[in-house]
Structure formats: structure tokens, C-alpha cells
Amino acid sequence: MHADHSERCPRIAVGESAGAGADLVVLPDEPYRFTADDGPQAFPATASVLVSGRHPTRYGPSLVRAPRLLAERLARPVTSPNRP
């Protein structure tokens, strides 16, 4: 959604993201720890998934397992879309 943003880590307003038409919202546990009770409710019309922030963002040994672990998590959203 924000691949062309001028900042590497932009701050995006929830309203802007919620209305952008994404199919899935990915909520990492770092630097802010999103939980099933804190995060998905901001996107009621979009499926969301909680992931370890370590696997998609860090260098080193964690990257070896990252593709498999992320694929498993992305296949199981914590909420179902609430679309009309």
C-alpha cells in the first residue's frame, strides 16, 4: 500500500489504512506488541493476522525460518472480513 512512500517507516493514520482496500492487515509484535484484543478491532472490515516482528524485520538466523513461519501465520487470519 505504501511502497512509494518517501519515508522508510512512515506513520500512517489508522483511518487512512483502514480505508485503503487491503485484503489483509499484518500486525507484528514489535516494536509495538499487537494482540488479538489490541489491533484487529481497528480494521473491522479486513482480515488481520498477528506475526512475530522478528521474522520479517531482523537479520541473521531468524531469517532461515521466516518464510515458512510467515506463510503459516498469513494463512490463518485472526479475524474474518466483515464485508457486506
C-alpha positions, -999 to 999 in steps of 0.1 A, spaced: 0 0 0 27 25 9 56 11 -12 61 45 -29 61 65 4 91 88 8 98 77 43 113 42 51 90 37 81 60 61 76 35 68 103 1 61 87 -32 71 103 -54 41 111 -83 57 91 -61 60 60 -50 24 63 -85 11 71 -99 27 40 -72 17 16 -88 -16 5 -62 -40 18 -71 -77 18 -51 -84 49 -36 -64 78 -4 -78 92 2 -68 129 37 -75 143 45 -79 180 73 -54 178 82 -26 181 46 -23 194 31 -56 207 -3 -60 189 -25 -87 204 -59 -102 194 -75 -76 217 -54 -47 206 -51 -41 169 -76 -61 148 -106 -41 160 -91 -11 142 -98 -29 109 -132 -44 113 -138 -49 76 -104 -65 69 -89 -99 79 -58 -95 101 -30 -117 113 -6 -114 142 30 -122 135 64 -121 152 81 -89 143 114 -107 145 110 -128 114 101 -102 87 124 -74 101 156 -88 116 188 -101 101 205 -133 110 194 -168 119 157 -159 123 155 -153 85 161 -190 78 127 -199 93 110 -167 83 94 -177 50 78 -208 64 66 -192 97 52 -162 79 34 -183 54 18 -204 81 6 -173 100 -6 -154 69 -27 -184 60 -47 -182 93 -61 -147 99 -73 -139 134 -104 -122 121 -127 -127 92 -136 -99 69 -168 -82 79 -178 -71 45 -214 -65 34 
